[in-house]
Amino acid sequence: MSLRPRTIGLGLGAAAAALAGFGLALGLQLALPLALPIAAVVGVGVGLLAAPARPSELVRLGVMPTTTAQALDAAAESAAATARAVGRLRGRPVWGTTGLDGELLALGSDIEGLAGQPALRSRSQTDGDVQTLFTLATDYLPTIVNLAIENDRMHASFSGGRPRAEIARNVEGLQAQTRVLGEVLERIESDVVRGVSRDAEQHAEFLRMRFAQTGAPELLDLSVPRQAPPPTIPDQPSNRPEHE
């Protein structure tokens, strides 16, 4: 388990406050009662800088782009945004002993790597593998991270044993879903290696089956992603002469 950023921040803030207080009292020859409030402000500032704030919820994309390159670029960008959000939550108490934060970071990294694979980017149309990777990166994964952000908010608000136990169960459910998403990502990787493709409904059915088998709570919309309509071509004026 990694060190908790909030605990480290508080420790640094307290240390900075103490050092600032004695420094002001000695260096500027201020009375200790006057130096302590100033030192407290310094300590709070250092503590806030050392303990990153909770990230905002991630934006989920609803409609898939029309080209393979656009869909994969969007998947990579969303995975990178997810990694930044999880990084700001790294080591918080909400994760408990699950290690889910590390698993989410690894899944996002794998998505970015797969989205950059030439064998996948060279596909002439957005087939089921591309559609599922896009949905995984821009909908499923952000949904799980947003729920983790919400549970972190609740963890900070409630101190009782029962609420904390409920949050722990929530996080364990998110971990189970994350692992199933990792399985479908492995299926796409296998398709790319073998030069084959499954349609999006096959991938969605696999997810439904694995969620049922593992008992993971279904919090994701497993419907086939909607594609953006192709651009319309405006009518061109006719060059044919009009009849008199």
Backbone hydrogen bonds, N-H to C=O, Kabsch-Sander energy under -0.5 kcal/mol:
donor,donor_aa,acceptor,acceptor_aa,energy
8,I,4,R,-2.3
9,G,5,P,-2.8
10,L,6,R,-2.3
11,G,7,T,-2.3
12,L,8,I,-2.7
13,G,9,G,-2.6
14,A,10,L,-2.5
15,A,11,G,-2.3
16,A,12,L,-2.8
17,A,13,G,-2.4
18,A,14,A,-2.3
19,L,15,A,-2.6
20,A,16,A,-2.8
21,G,17,A,-2.5
22,F,18,A,-2.3
23,G,19,L,-2.4
24,L,20,A,-2.7
25,A,21,G,-2.2
26,L,22,F,-2.4
27,G,23,G,-3.1
28,L,23,G,-0.6
28,L,24,L,-1.3
30,L,24,L,-1.4
34,L,31,A,-0.8
35,A,31,A,-2.0
36,L,32,L,-2.2
38,I,34,L,-0.8
39,A,35,A,-2.3
40,A,36,L,-2.2
41,V,37,P,-1.6
42,V,38,I,-1.8
43,G,39,A,-2.6
44,V,40,A,-2.4
45,G,41,V,-2.0
46,V,42,V,-2.2
47,G,43,G,-2.4
48,L,44,V,-2.4
49,L,45,G,-1.9
50,A,46,V,-2.0
51,A,47,G,-1.8
61,L,138,T,-1.3
64,M,226,R,-2.9
71,A,67,T,-2.2
72,L,68,T,-2.5
73,D,69,A,-2.5
74,A,70,Q,-2.3
75,A,71,A,-1.9
76,A,72,L,-2.4
77,E,73,D,-2.5
78,S,74,A,-2.4
79,A,75,A,-2.3
80,A,76,A,-2.1
81,A,77,E,-2.1
82,T,78,S,-2.3
83,A,79,A,-2.2
84,R,80,A,-1.9
85,A,81,A,-2.0
86,V,82,T,-2.7
87,G,83,A,-2.4
88,R,84,R,-1.3
89,L,85,A,-0.7
89,L,86,V,-1.0
90,R,86,V,-0.5
90,R,87,G,-0.7
92,R,89,L,-1.9
95,W,92,R,-1.4
96,G,93,P,-1.8
98,T,95,W,-2.1
103,E,99,G,-1.5
104,L,100,L,-2.6
105,L,101,D,-1.9
106,A,102,G,-2.2
107,L,103,E,-2.3
108,G,104,L,-2.4
109,S,105,L,-2.2
110,D,106,A,-2.3
111,I,107,L,-2.1
112,E,108,G,-2.2
113,G,109,S,-2.3
114,L,110,D,-2.4
115,A,111,I,-2.5
116,G,112,E,-0.9
116,G,113,G,-0.5
117,Q,114,L,-1.5
120,L,117,Q,-0.9
121,R,117,Q,-2.5
122,S,118,P,-1.9
123,R,120,L,-1.2
127,D,125,Q,-1.8
131,Q,127,D,-2.7
132,T,128,G,-2.4
133,L,129,D,-2.4
134,F,130,V,-2.5
135,T,131,Q,-2.5
136,L,132,T,-2.7
137,A,133,L,-2.2
138,T,134,F,-2.6
139,D,135,T,-1.9
140,Y,135,T,-2.0
141,L,136,L,-2.5
143,T,139,D,-2.1
144,I,140,Y,-1.9
145,V,141,L,-2.3
146,N,142,P,-2.8
147,L,143,T,-2.0
148,A,144,I,-2.0
149,I,145,V,-2.4
150,E,146,N,-2.2
151,N,147,L,-2.3
152,D,148,A,-2.2
153,R,149,I,-2.0
154,M,150,E,-2.2
155,H,151,N,-2.5
156,A,152,D,-1.7
157,S,153,R,-1.0
158,F,154,M,-2.4
164,R,160,G,-1.7
165,A,161,G,-2.2
166,E,162,R,-2.2
167,I,163,P,-2.3
168,A,164,R,-2.2
169,R,165,A,-1.9
170,N,166,E,-2.2
171,V,167,I,-2.4
172,E,168,A,-2.1
173,G,169,R,-2.0
174,L,170,N,-2.0
175,Q,171,V,-2.2
176,A,172,E,-2.0
177,Q,173,G,-1.9
178,T,174,L,-2.4
179,R,175,Q,-2.1
180,V,176,A,-1.5
181,L,177,Q,-2.3
182,G,178,T,-1.9
183,E,179,R,-1.4
184,V,180,V,-1.8
185,L,181,L,-1.9
186,E,182,G,-1.8
187,R,183,E,-1.7
188,I,184,V,-1.8
189,E,185,L,-2.4
190,S,186,E,-2.3
191,D,187,R,-2.1
192,V,188,I,-2.3
193,V,189,E,-2.1
194,R,190,S,-2.3
195,G,191,D,-1.0
196,V,191,D,-2.2
202,Q,199,D,-0.6
203,H,199,D,-1.5
204,A,200,A,-2.4
205,E,201,E,-2.5
206,F,202,Q,-2.0
207,L,203,H,-2.1
208,R,204,A,-2.4
209,M,205,E,-2.4
210,R,206,F,-2.5
211,F,207,L,-2.7
212,A,208,R,-2.0
213,Q,209,M,-2.4
214,T,210,R,-2.5
215,G,211,F,-1.2
216,A,211,F,-0.9
219,L,217,P,-1.1
222,L,220,L,-0.9
226,R,62,G,-0.6
228,A,64,M,-2.6
